[in-house]
Amino acid sequence: MSRSIRALCLLSFASVAMSTLAPTLVHAAEAATLPSAAAALPAGAAALVNGQVVPQSALDTAVGNVVSRTGAPDTPQLRAALKDDLIARELLRQQAVLGHYEQRPEVAQFPDAEKTDAEIRAWILDNVHAPKITDSEIKSRYESVIATFGKEEYKPEVIAVADEATANTVLAAVKGGQPFAELARQYGIGATKATGGEMPWVSFKLPLTEGNTHGVPLPLAQVITSLAPGATAPQPLQAGDGWLIVRLENKRPMQVPTYDSAKEDIRRQLQDEAMQAALGQRVAELARSATIVE
């Protein structure tokens, strides 16, 4: 990852921290209020979309994948969000079928298990268009982000665990000299398990205030900025339903990248955001004209 992405966009840290501490699902259908018909679902169906079944087994698999990857609990809210994802996917699949996208050479080359996703991607490329990002938008994003930087940047390490007892066990092991990365892989949940507790560099404007910590929960940012390099927080930090063991690997003076070095990275980020918004709008339109039973 380039320094300009790491310093300017801070996407990796926000993504890892939020998936660890407060998993959220951003999906194409989130802006749509999906209409429902007062009809009974057939056995084994999570929903019907224009008469086509969204299997309950697909929802159960999606929930299991999120729970195992992030450590998030299986809740009604999680299931509702993932069901909306599957409904949105089915709406897009039906559009691809109407357009005979399965006959396209770029789709036909995929194995059967991947063909549906390939059809949907091809349909989106042809039918969902976002406005081009202007230089003034890039400049505005650059200026707004650098205004949030502090004088220093920090390289934290975090292990997320499910309960306080495990947190105390891990903290005692850290204090006893066991390698942080090994403990993260042994006890961690979500992203911290996969990364060995490693987090990207991040900078905060001091004094810290709510909403100005680049997506990092304020209590975690407070702990990070209070530690000396090489130090571990003396107590686990509660974060939602989980607990965190926090260590500061290093810190250094913040070096703000120039506009020219960051410009193309920011352009890509803004274009991705615009595409997400356009896709959400298109799915909302499809949902309003569909018959959806949940």
JOMO-V676391 format. One record per backbone hydrogen bond with DSSP energy under -0.5 kcal/mol. NH is the residue of the N-H (numbers start at 1). CO is the residue of the C=O. If there is no record, write none. Layout:
BEGIN
nh:NH co:CO
nh:NH co:CO
END
This chain:
BEGIN
nh:6 co:2
nh:7 co:3
nh:8 co:4
nh:9 co:4
nh:9 co:5
nh:10 co:5
nh:14 co:10
nh:15 co:11
nh:16 co:12
nh:17 co:13
nh:18 co:14
nh:19 co:15
nh:20 co:16
nh:21 co:17
nh:22 co:18
nh:26 co:24
nh:27 co:25
nh:30 co:27
nh:32 co:29
nh:34 co:32
nh:37 co:292
nh:39 co:37
nh:45 co:42
nh:46 co:54
nh:47 co:54
nh:48 co:293
nh:49 co:52
nh:50 co:48
nh:50 co:291
nh:52 co:49
nh:54 co:47
nh:55 co:53
nh:56 co:44
nh:59 co:55
nh:60 co:56
nh:61 co:57
nh:62 co:58
nh:63 co:59
nh:64 co:60
nh:65 co:61
nh:66 co:62
nh:67 co:63
nh:68 co:64
nh:69 co:65
nh:70 co:66
nh:71 co:67
nh:72 co:66
nh:75 co:73
nh:79 co:75
nh:80 co:76
nh:81 co:77
nh:82 co:78
nh:83 co:79
nh:84 co:80
nh:85 co:81
nh:86 co:82
nh:87 co:83
nh:88 co:84
nh:89 co:85
nh:90 co:86
nh:91 co:87
nh:92 co:88
nh:93 co:89
nh:94 co:90
nh:95 co:91
nh:96 co:92
nh:97 co:93
nh:98 co:94
nh:99 co:95
nh:100 co:97
nh:101 co:96
nh:103 co:100
nh:104 co:101
nh:107 co:104
nh:108 co:104
nh:109 co:105
nh:110 co:107
nh:114 co:111
nh:115 co:111
nh:115 co:112
nh:116 co:112
nh:118 co:114
nh:119 co:115
nh:120 co:116
nh:121 co:117
nh:122 co:118
nh:123 co:119
nh:124 co:120
nh:125 co:121
nh:126 co:122
nh:127 co:123
nh:128 co:124
nh:129 co:127
nh:138 co:134
nh:139 co:135
nh:140 co:136
nh:141 co:137
nh:142 co:138
nh:143 co:139
nh:144 co:140
nh:145 co:141
nh:146 co:142
nh:147 co:143
nh:148 co:145
nh:149 co:146
nh:153 co:252
nh:154 co:202
nh:155 co:250
nh:156 co:154
nh:156 co:200
nh:157 co:247
nh:158 co:197
nh:159 co:245
nh:160 co:158
nh:161 co:243
nh:167 co:163
nh:168 co:164
nh:169 co:165
nh:170 co:166
nh:171 co:167
nh:172 co:168
nh:173 co:169
nh:174 co:170
nh:175 co:171
nh:176 co:172
nh:177 co:174
nh:178 co:173
nh:183 co:179
nh:184 co:180
nh:185 co:181
nh:186 co:182
nh:187 co:183
nh:188 co:183
nh:188 co:184
nh:189 co:160
nh:192 co:189
nh:193 co:190
nh:194 co:190
nh:195 co:191
nh:196 co:192
nh:196 co:193
nh:197 co:192
nh:198 co:195
nh:199 co:156
nh:202 co:154
nh:204 co:152
nh:205 co:148
nh:206 co:204
nh:212 co:209
nh:216 co:213
nh:220 co:217
nh:221 co:217
nh:222 co:218
nh:223 co:219
nh:224 co:220
nh:225 co:221
nh:226 co:222
nh:226 co:223
nh:227 co:223
nh:227 co:224
nh:230 co:248
nh:231 co:228
nh:233 co:246
nh:237 co:244
nh:238 co:236
nh:239 co:242
nh:242 co:239
nh:243 co:161
nh:244 co:237
nh:245 co:159
nh:246 co:244
nh:247 co:157
nh:248 co:231
nh:249 co:155
nh:249 co:247
nh:250 co:155
nh:252 co:153
nh:254 co:151
nh:256 co:254
nh:262 co:258
nh:263 co:259
nh:266 co:262
nh:267 co:263
nh:268 co:264
nh:269 co:265
nh:270 co:266
nh:271 co:267
nh:272 co:268
nh:273 co:269
nh:274 co:270
nh:275 co:271
nh:276 co:272
nh:277 co:273
nh:278 co:274
nh:279 co:275
nh:280 co:276
nh:281 co:277
nh:282 co:278
nh:283 co:279
nh:284 co:280
nh:285 co:281
nh:286 co:282
nh:287 co:283
nh:288 co:284
nh:289 co:285
nh:290 co:287
nh:292 co:290
nh:293 co:48
END
